[in-house]
Amino acid sequence: MTRNEIVNLFTLMQPYRLHLPVVTSTNDYAKELLLQHDVVMVSAEHQTAGRGRNGRAWYGEQHKNIYCSFGLRHKNAPTMEDLPLFMARGAIAVLDTLREIAPNLNIRLKYPNDVHVREREQWCKVSGVLVEHEFLGSTCTTTVIGIGINVEQTVFPDTITQPCTSLRRSGCNAEVDSVLEVLQRWLSSSLMLPSRELSFRWFSELHASTPTFRIAEHDGLWRMVSMEHDGRLRVQETTTHIERIISDGDTLRYED
């Protein structure tokens, strides 16, 4: 797909766009806007109550990073198998964005929603994706994809429980506005991918960057075998060859 085709896709979606100086959470603001609009794009200079998966906080300095959310009101309700793939759509969009902007960086995707950059002798988180669905009964009515990318921030607080980095700290001098523009294009592209193609791409990216890992609250060393239709992973313990299914509620600890 060419750059112009991606731009045209995003234009056809005609999102209601809003950029704010400060907001508690771009995801929450996007949910409010979806009461009046079918497609919304919310970005902010700063978040005061940003959050990640499993209730974790998302920290970032003002004016230095991307805090944005893309919201959809579903005209045709997605199936239960499609819902987890919105996480993949956000993560793939970030991967493609970073590879366009900083092609020399060593980047990987960590299941289900983190993007890492290799910095010296360790992998560091540079981006995270948080997807939130709202339902009317058993029918999904809206979906919001929240994305944070560390762009220009170079110092991270000790309260963060994992190594973090940014594009600037990794040697890429891109600015927030330019990264956000590229992200919008690639997010539009990922939203157009058929579920089967997206699932294949998601698993391929995960499998390529994940030799072995540990699962919180489970013994042993594990490897990925395949991806289920609903985005869960089938994994196998490397010694006993026992298989199990894990979801985005599980916490993985990569060995490298």
ZADO-1210 file (C-alpha; in nm, 4 decimals, padded with zeros to 6 digits):
<atoms>
<atom x="00.0000" y="00.0000" z="00.0000" code="MET" pos="1"/>
<atom x="00.1400" y="00.3403" z="-00.0980" code="THR" pos="2"/>
<atom x="00.1652" y="00.6433" z="00.1289" code="ARG" pos="3"/>
<atom x="-00.1077" y="00.8237" z="-00.0692" code="ASN" pos="4"/>
<atom x="-00.3421" y="00.5258" z="-00.0391" code="GLU" pos="5"/>
<atom x="-00.2939" y="00.5249" z="00.3383" code="ILE" pos="6"/>
<atom x="-00.3632" y="00.8990" z="00.3569" code="VAL" pos="7"/>
<atom x="-00.6805" y="00.8512" z="00.1511" code="ASN" pos="8"/>
<atom x="-00.8033" y="00.5743" z="00.3811" code="LEU" pos="9"/>
<atom x="-00.7700" y="00.7968" z="00.6848" code="PHE" pos="10"/>
<atom x="-00.9432" y="01.0835" z="00.5024" code="THR" pos="11"/>
<atom x="-01.2367" y="00.8604" z="00.4073" code="LEU" pos="12"/>
<atom x="-01.2909" y="00.7724" z="00.7721" code="MET" pos="13"/>
<atom x="-01.3416" y="01.1457" z="00.8438" code="GLN" pos="14"/>
<atom x="-01.2637" y="01.1415" z="01.2151" code="PRO" pos="15"/>
<atom x="-01.3602" y="01.4287" z="01.4398" code="TYR" pos="16"/>
<atom x="-01.0187" y="01.5479" z="01.5585" code="ARG" pos="17"/>
<atom x="-00.9386" y="01.7300" z="01.8792" code="LEU" pos="18"/>
<atom x="-00.5998" y="01.8268" z="02.0234" code="HIS" pos="19"/>
<atom x="-00.5905" y="01.9392" z="02.3861" code="LEU" pos="20"/>
<atom x="-00.3213" y="02.1030" z="02.6007" code="PRO" pos="21"/>
<atom x="-00.3968" y="01.8735" z="02.8952" code="VAL" pos="22"/>
<atom x="-00.6467" y="01.5959" z="02.9665" code="VAL" pos="23"/>
<atom x="-00.6932" y="01.3326" z="03.2347" code="THR" pos="24"/>
<atom x="-00.7047" y="01.0533" z="02.9752" code="SER" pos="25"/>
<atom x="-00.7402" y="01.0706" z="02.5977" code="THR" pos="26"/>
<atom x="-00.9298" y="00.7393" z="02.6099" code="ASN" pos="27"/>
<atom x="-01.1902" y="00.8854" z="02.8464" code="ASP" pos="28"/>
<atom x="-01.2250" y="01.1995" z="02.6360" code="TYR" pos="29"/>
<atom x="-01.2673" y="00.9922" z="02.3206" code="ALA" pos="30"/>
<atom x="-01.5459" y="00.7920" z="02.4857" code="LYS" pos="31"/>
<atom x="-01.7330" y="01.1139" z="02.5604" code="GLU" pos="32"/>
<atom x="-01.6937" y="01.2374" z="02.2026" code="LEU" pos="33"/>
<atom x="-01.8311" y="00.9097" z="02.0675" code="LEU" pos="34"/>
<atom x="-02.1678" y="01.0064" z="02.2154" code="LEU" pos="35"/>
<atom x="-02.1878" y="01.2626" z="01.9333" code="GLN" pos="36"/>
<atom x="-01.9484" y="01.1408" z="01.6610" code="HIS" pos="37"/>
<atom x="-01.8915" y="00.8096" z="01.4799" code="ASP" pos="38"/>
<atom x="-01.5120" y="00.8355" z="01.4493" code="VAL" pos="39"/>
<atom x="-01.2878" y="01.0482" z="01.6723" code="VAL" pos="40"/>
<atom x="-00.9180" y="01.1186" z="01.7140" code="MET" pos="41"/>
<atom x="-00.8077" y="01.2797" z="02.0410" code="VAL" pos="42"/>
<atom x="-00.4511" y="01.3835" z="02.1175" code="SER" pos="43"/>
<atom x="-00.3029" y="01.5870" z="02.4008" code="ALA" pos="44"/>
<atom x="00.0147" y="01.7616" z="02.5070" code="GLU" pos="45"/>
<atom x="-00.0126" y="01.5940" z="02.8473" code="HIS" pos="46"/>
<atom x="-00.2170" y="01.3371" z="03.0410" code="GLN" pos="47"/>
<atom x="-00.2661" y="01.3634" z="03.4162" code="THR" pos="48"/>
<atom x="-00.4291" y="01.0217" z="03.4646" code="ALA" pos="49"/>
<atom x="-00.3086" y="00.8107" z="03.1743" code="GLY" pos="50"/>
<atom x="-00.3347" y="00.4366" z="03.2262" code="ARG" pos="51"/>
<atom x="-00.2079" y="00.1145" z="03.0792" code="GLY" pos="52"/>
<atom x="-00.3142" y="-00.2477" z="03.0815" code="ARG" pos="53"/>
<atom x="-00.4333" y="-00.4086" z="03.4083" code="ASN" pos="54"/>
<atom x="-00.4828" y="-00.0714" z="03.5743" code="GLY" pos="55"/>
<atom x="-00.1198" y="00.0401" z="03.5549" code="ARG" pos="56"/>
<atom x="-00.0447" y="00.4120" z="03.5272" code="ALA" pos="57"/>
<atom x="00.1114" y="00.5601" z="03.2115" code="TRP" pos="58"/>
<atom x="00.3641" y="00.8305" z="03.2978" code="TYR" pos="59"/>
<atom x="00.5036" y="01.0947" z="03.0630" code="GLY" pos="60"/>
<atom x="00.6291" y="01.4514" z="03.0509" code="GLU" pos="61"/>
<atom x="00.4362" y="01.7399" z="02.9013" code="GLN" pos="62"/>
<atom x="00.4940" y="01.8333" z="02.5340" code="HIS" pos="63"/>
<atom x="00.7430" y="01.5480" z="02.4839" code="LYS" pos="64"/>
<atom x="00.5414" y="01.2385" z="02.3988" code="ASN" pos="65"/>
<atom x="00.2383" y="01.1152" z="02.2086" code="ILE" pos="66"/>
<atom x="-00.0818" y="01.0663" z="02.4031" code="TYR" pos="67"/>
<atom x="-00.3648" y="00.9859" z="02.1645" code="CYS" pos="68"/>
<atom x="-00.6819" y="00.7815" z="02.1248" code="SER" pos="69"/>
<atom x="-00.8763" y="00.6709" z="01.8200" code="PHE" pos="70"/>
<atom x="-01.2434" y="00.5923" z="01.8797" code="GLY" pos="71"/>
<atom x="-01.5007" y="00.4125" z="01.6654" code="LEU" pos="72"/>
<atom x="-01.8769" y="00.3788" z="01.6986" code="ARG" pos="73"/>
<atom x="-01.9541" y="00.0423" z="01.5407" code="HIS" pos="74"/>
<atom x="-02.2186" y="00.0391" z="01.2705" code="LYS" pos="75"/>
<atom x="-02.1773" y="-00.3387" z="01.2473" code="ASN" pos="76"/>
<atom x="-02.0898" y="-00.4879" z="01.5839" code="ALA" pos="77"/>
<atom x="-01.7571" y="-00.6766" z="01.5825" code="PRO" pos="78"/>
<atom x="-01.7633" y="-01.0430" z="01.6774" code="THR" pos="79"/>
<atom x="-01.6161" y="-01.1616" z="02.0071" code="MET" pos="80"/>
<atom x="-01.3213" y="-01.3022" z="01.8092" code="GLU" pos="81"/>
<atom x="-01.2593" y="-00.9644" z="01.6452" code="ASP" pos="82"/>
<atom x="-01.2500" y="-00.7633" z="01.9680" code="LEU" pos="83"/>
<atom x="-00.9002" y="-00.8666" z="02.0871" code="PRO" pos="84"/>
<atom x="-00.7599" y="-00.7833" z="01.7439" code="LEU" pos="85"/>
<atom x="-00.8081" y="-00.4109" z="01.8040" code="PHE" pos="86"/>
<atom x="-00.5082" y="-00.4406" z="02.0368" code="MET" pos="87"/>
<atom x="-00.3152" y="-00.5822" z="01.7430" code="ALA" pos="88"/>
<atom x="-00.4295" y="-00.2984" z="01.5167" code="ARG" pos="89"/>
<atom x="-00.2853" y="-00.0425" z="01.7563" code="GLY" pos="90"/>
<atom x="00.0392" y="-00.2329" z="01.8131" code="ALA" pos="91"/>
<atom x="00.0985" y="-00.2983" z="01.4419" code="ILE" pos="92"/>
<atom x="00.0351" y="00.0700" z="01.3674" code="ALA" pos="93"/>
<atom x="00.3035" y="00.1667" z="01.6197" code="VAL" pos="94"/>
<atom x="00.5510" y="-00.0861" z="01.4767" code="LEU" pos="95"/>
<atom x="00.5008" y="00.0442" z="01.1238" code="ASP" pos="96"/>
<atom x="00.5263" y="00.4041" z="01.2433" code="THR" pos="97"/>
<atom x="00.8564" y="00.3504" z="01.4212" code="LEU" pos="98"/>
<atom x="01.0011" y="00.1515" z="01.1322" code="ARG" pos="99"/>
<atom x="00.9216" y="00.4352" z="00.8954" code="GLU" pos="100"/>
<atom x="01.0571" y="00.7083" z="01.1209" code="ILE" pos="101"/>
<atom x="01.3553" y="00.5221" z="01.2670" code="ALA" pos="102"/>
<atom x="01.4403" y="00.2305" z="01.0350" code="PRO" pos="103"/>
<atom x="01.7749" y="00.1652" z="01.2029" code="ASN" pos="104"/>
<atom x="01.6301" y="00.0946" z="01.5474" code="LEU" pos="105"/>
<atom x="01.6017" y="-00.2629" z="01.6724" code="ASN" pos="106"/>
<atom x="01.2294" y="-00.2876" z="01.7580" code="ILE" pos="107"/>
<atom x="01.0121" y="-00.5725" z="01.8821" code="ARG" pos="108"/>
<atom x="00.6524" y="-00.6345" z="01.9879" code="LEU" pos="109"/>
<atom x="00.5872" y="-00.7861" z="02.3323" code="LYS" pos="110"/>
<atom x="00.2553" y="-00.9647" z="02.3758" code="TYR" pos="111"/>
<atom x="00.0045" y="-00.8240" z="02.3781" code="PRO" pos="112"/>
<atom x="00.0529" y="-00.4482" z="02.3546" code="ASN" pos="113"/>
<atom x="00.4036" y="-00.3171" z="02.4272" code="ASP" pos="114"/>
<atom x="00.6631" y="-00.2057" z="02.1753" code="VAL" pos="115"/>
<atom x="01.0270" y="-00.2268" z="02.2819" code="HIS" pos="116"/>
<atom x="01.3505" y="-00.0768" z="02.1527" code="VAL" pos="117"/>
<atom x="01.6886" y="-00.2388" z="02.2128" code="ARG" pos="118"/>
<atom x="01.9016" y="00.0026" z="02.4124" code="GLU" pos="119"/>
<atom x="02.2539" y="-00.1156" z="02.4919" code="ARG" pos="120"/>
<atom x="02.2167" y="-00.4524" z="02.6678" code="GLU" pos="121"/>
<atom x="01.8441" y="-00.4507" z="02.7368" code="GLN" pos="122"/>
<atom x="01.5018" y="-00.4098" z="02.5807" code="TRP" pos="123"/>
<atom x="01.3177" y="-00.0932" z="02.6862" code="CYS" pos="124"/>
<atom x="00.9525" y="00.0008" z="02.6476" code="LYS" pos="125"/>
<atom x="00.8912" y="00.2858" z="02.4041" code="VAL" pos="126"/>
<atom x="00.5167" y="00.2475" z="02.3465" code="SER" pos="127"/>
<atom x="00.2027" y="00.0897" z="02.4872" code="GLY" pos="128"/>
<atom x="-00.1502" y="00.0336" z="02.3591" code="VAL" pos="129"/>
<atom x="-00.4690" y="00.0268" z="02.5684" code="LEU" pos="130"/>
<atom x="-00.7968" y="-00.0804" z="02.4062" code="VAL" pos="131"/>
<atom x="-01.1316" y="-00.0276" z="02.5775" code="GLU" pos="132"/>
<atom x="-01.4697" y="-00.1498" z="02.4519" code="HIS" pos="133"/>
<atom x="-01.8152" y="-00.0434" z="02.5634" code="GLU" pos="134"/>
<atom x="-02.1161" y="-00.2733" z="02.5393" code="PHE" pos="135"/>
<atom x="-02.4922" y="-00.2550" z="02.5285" code="LEU" pos="136"/>
<atom x="-02.5831" y="-00.5936" z="02.6673" code="GLY" pos="137"/>
<atom x="-02.3604" y="-00.8367" z="02.4785" code="SER" pos="138"/>
<atom x="-02.3163" y="-00.6054" z="02.1773" code="THR" pos="139"/>
<atom x="-01.9992" y="-00.3968" z="02.1461" code="CYS" pos="140"/>
<atom x="-02.1054" y="-00.0415" z="02.0580" code="THR" pos="141"/>
<atom x="-01.7763" y="00.1510" z="02.0678" code="THR" pos="142"/>
<atom x="-01.4045" y="00.0828" z="02.0738" code="THR" pos="143"/>
<atom x="-01.1241" y="00.3188" z="02.1754" code="VAL" pos="144"/>
<atom x="-00.7588" y="00.2477" z="02.0933" code="ILE" pos="145"/>
<atom x="-00.5271" y="00.4470" z="02.3187" code="GLY" pos="146"/>
<atom x="-00.1616" y="00.4815" z="02.2195" code="ILE" pos="147"/>
<atom x="00.1320" y="00.6292" z="02.4044" code="GLY" pos="148"/>
<atom x="00.4733" y="00.6726" z="02.2424" code="ILE" pos="149"/>
<atom x="00.7791" y="00.8154" z="02.4177" code="ASN" pos="150"/>
<atom x="00.9255" y="01.0578" z="02.1664" code="VAL" pos="151"/>
<atom x="01.1400" y="01.3350" z="02.3175" code="GLU" pos="152"/>
<atom x="01.1496" y="01.2480" z="02.6891" code="GLN" pos="153"/>
<atom x="01.4932" y="01.1314" z="02.8043" code="THR" pos="154"/>
<atom x="01.4560" y="01.0772" z="03.1813" code="VAL" pos="155"/>
<atom x="01.2030" y="00.8375" z="03.3355" code="PHE" pos="156"/>
<atom x="01.1036" y="00.8200" z="03.7037" code="PRO" pos="157"/>
<atom x="01.2198" y="00.5358" z="03.9285" code="ASP" pos="158"/>
<atom x="00.8563" y="00.4530" z="04.0043" code="THR" pos="159"/>
<atom x="00.8212" y="00.2891" z="03.6611" code="ILE" pos="160"/>
<atom x="00.8646" y="-00.0855" z="03.7115" code="THR" pos="161"/>
<atom x="01.0342" y="-00.1649" z="03.3792" code="GLN" pos="162"/>
<atom x="01.3104" y="-00.0121" z="03.1662" code="PRO" pos="163"/>
<atom x="01.1798" y="00.2657" z="02.9400" code="CYS" pos="164"/>
<atom x="01.3262" y="00.4680" z="02.6589" code="THR" pos="165"/>
<atom x="01.2223" y="00.7130" z="02.3879" code="SER" pos="166"/>
<atom x="01.2963" y="00.7777" z="02.0252" code="LEU" pos="167"/>
<atom x="01.5196" y="01.0703" z="02.1223" code="ARG" pos="168"/>
<atom x="01.7166" y="00.8637" z="02.3732" code="ARG" pos="169"/>
<atom x="01.7585" y="00.5903" z="02.1120" code="SER" pos="170"/>
<atom x="01.9129" y="00.8329" z="01.8644" code="GLY" pos="171"/>
<atom x="01.6083" y="00.9372" z="01.6591" code="CYS" pos="172"/>
<atom x="01.5447" y="01.3129" z="01.6565" code="ASN" pos="173"/>
<atom x="01.1851" y="01.3024" z="01.5331" code="ALA" pos="174"/>
<atom x="00.9414" y="01.5506" z="01.6846" code="GLU" pos="175"/>
<atom x="00.6058" y="01.4688" z="01.8422" code="VAL" pos="176"/>
<atom x="00.3930" y="01.6272" z="01.5671" code="ASP" pos="177"/>
<atom x="00.5673" y="01.4413" z="01.2859" code="SER" pos="178"/>
<atom x="00.5426" y="01.1068" z="01.4669" code="VAL" pos="179"/>
<atom x="00.1722" y="01.1649" z="01.5331" code="LEU" pos="180"/>
<atom x="00.1099" y="01.2369" z="01.1655" code="GLU" pos="181"/>
<atom x="00.2742" y="00.9106" z="01.0601" code="VAL" pos="182"/>
<atom x="00.0917" y="00.7190" z="01.3349" code="LEU" pos="183"/>
<atom x="-00.2448" y="00.8441" z="01.2071" code="GLN" pos="184"/>
<atom x="-00.1709" y="00.7072" z="00.8612" code="ARG" pos="185"/>
<atom x="-00.0582" y="00.3662" z="00.9816" code="TRP" pos="186"/>
<atom x="-00.3459" y="00.3359" z="01.2268" code="LEU" pos="187"/>
<atom x="-00.5860" y="00.3963" z="00.9412" code="SER" pos="188"/>
<atom x="-00.4097" y="00.1230" z="00.7447" code="SER" pos="189"/>
<atom x="-00.4222" y="-00.1301" z="01.0308" code="SER" pos="190"/>
<atom x="-00.7930" y="-00.0670" z="01.0839" code="LEU" pos="191"/>
<atom x="-00.8546" y="-00.1699" z="00.7237" code="MET" pos="192"/>
<atom x="-00.6694" y="-00.5020" z="00.7490" code="LEU" pos="193"/>
<atom x="-00.8897" y="-00.8144" z="00.7360" code="PRO" pos="194"/>
<atom x="-00.8930" y="-01.0019" z="01.0665" code="SER" pos="195"/>
<atom x="-00.7181" y="-01.3117" z="00.9288" code="ARG" pos="196"/>
<atom x="-00.4360" y="-01.1096" z="00.7732" code="GLU" pos="197"/>
<atom x="-00.4012" y="-00.9037" z="01.0898" code="LEU" pos="198"/>
<atom x="-00.3882" y="-01.2124" z="01.3128" code="SER" pos="199"/>
<atom x="-00.1147" y="-01.3643" z="01.0943" code="PHE" pos="200"/>
<atom x="00.0879" y="-01.0425" z="01.1042" code="ARG" pos="201"/>
<atom x="00.0451" y="-01.0081" z="01.4817" code="TRP" pos="202"/>
<atom x="00.1635" y="-01.3615" z="01.5529" code="PHE" pos="203"/>
<atom x="00.4516" y="-01.3327" z="01.3050" code="SER" pos="204"/>
<atom x="00.5806" y="-01.0197" z="01.4792" code="GLU" pos="205"/>
<atom x="00.5459" y="-01.1788" z="01.8233" code="LEU" pos="206"/>
<atom x="00.7024" y="-01.5092" z="01.7255" code="HIS" pos="207"/>
<atom x="00.9975" y="-01.3478" z="01.5498" code="ALA" pos="208"/>
<atom x="01.0978" y="-01.1495" z="01.8585" code="SER" pos="209"/>
<atom x="01.0175" y="-01.3977" z="02.1358" code="THR" pos="210"/>
<atom x="01.2372" y="-01.7075" z="02.1712" code="PRO" pos="211"/>
<atom x="01.1350" y="-01.8026" z="02.5285" code="THR" pos="212"/>
<atom x="00.9559" y="-01.6397" z="02.8207" code="PHE" pos="213"/>
<atom x="00.8126" y="-01.7027" z="03.1654" code="ARG" pos="214"/>
<atom x="00.4478" y="-01.6644" z="03.2632" code="ILE" pos="215"/>
<atom x="00.3632" y="-01.5014" z="03.5955" code="ALA" pos="216"/>
<atom x="00.2202" y="-01.7529" z="03.8440" code="GLU" pos="217"/>
<atom x="00.3216" y="-02.0508" z="03.6269" code="HIS" pos="218"/>
<atom x="00.6431" y="-02.2509" z="03.6462" code="ASP" pos="219"/>
<atom x="00.8698" y="-02.3270" z="03.3555" code="GLY" pos="220"/>
<atom x="01.0085" y="-02.1698" z="03.0430" code="LEU" pos="221"/>
<atom x="00.7628" y="-02.1307" z="02.7552" code="TRP" pos="222"/>
<atom x="00.7609" y="-02.0686" z="02.3814" code="ARG" pos="223"/>
<atom x="00.4872" y="-01.9619" z="02.1396" code="MET" pos="224"/>
<atom x="00.3215" y="-02.2260" z="01.9227" code="VAL" pos="225"/>
<atom x="00.0293" y="-02.0554" z="01.7498" code="SER" pos="226"/>
<atom x="-00.2371" y="-01.7894" z="01.7838" code="MET" pos="227"/>
<atom x="-00.6041" y="-01.8696" z="01.8373" code="GLU" pos="228"/>
<atom x="-00.8742" y="-01.7000" z="01.6286" code="HIS" pos="229"/>
<atom x="-00.9581" y="-01.4691" z="01.9194" code="ASP" pos="230"/>
<atom x="-00.6020" y="-01.3432" z="01.9703" code="GLY" pos="231"/>
<atom x="-00.5058" y="-01.5730" z="02.2581" code="ARG" pos="232"/>
<atom x="-00.1748" y="-01.7577" z="02.2332" code="LEU" pos="233"/>
<atom x="-00.1123" y="-02.1303" z="02.2455" code="ARG" pos="234"/>
<atom x="00.2196" y="-02.1825" z="02.4241" code="VAL" pos="235"/>
<atom x="00.4303" y="-02.4852" z="02.5147" code="GLN" pos="236"/>
<atom x="00.6627" y="-02.5453" z="02.8103" code="GLU" pos="237"/>
<atom x="01.0089" y="-02.6169" z="02.6709" code="THR" pos="238"/>
<atom x="01.0913" y="-02.9135" z="02.8986" code="THR" pos="239"/>
<atom x="00.7610" y="-03.0930" z="02.9619" code="THR" pos="240"/>
<atom x="00.6001" y="-02.9883" z="02.6301" code="HIS" pos="241"/>
<atom x="00.2768" y="-02.9171" z="02.8176" code="ILE" pos="242"/>
<atom x="00.0594" y="-02.6723" z="02.6240" code="GLU" pos="243"/>
<atom x="-00.1723" y="-02.4049" z="02.7546" code="ARG" pos="244"/>
<atom x="-00.3641" y="-02.1022" z="02.6268" code="ILE" pos="245"/>
<atom x="-00.2759" y="-01.7538" z="02.7512" code="ILE" pos="246"/>
<atom x="-00.4549" y="-01.4240" z="02.6980" code="SER" pos="247"/>
<atom x="-00.3808" y="-01.0533" z="02.7318" code="ASP" pos="248"/>
<atom x="-00.4585" y="-01.0898" z="03.1032" code="GLY" pos="249"/>
<atom x="-00.1415" y="-01.2939" z="03.1536" code="ASP" pos="250"/>
<atom x="00.1914" y="-01.1311" z="03.2328" code="THR" pos="251"/>
<atom x="00.4904" y="-01.2520" z="03.0301" code="LEU" pos="252"/>
<atom x="00.8522" y="-01.2031" z="03.1316" code="ARG" pos="253"/>
<atom x="01.0885" y="-01.2374" z="02.8385" code="TYR" pos="254"/>
<atom x="01.4182" y="-01.4081" z="02.9110" code="GLU" pos="255"/>
<atom x="01.6384" y="-01.1630" z="02.7214" code="ASP" pos="256"/>
</atoms>
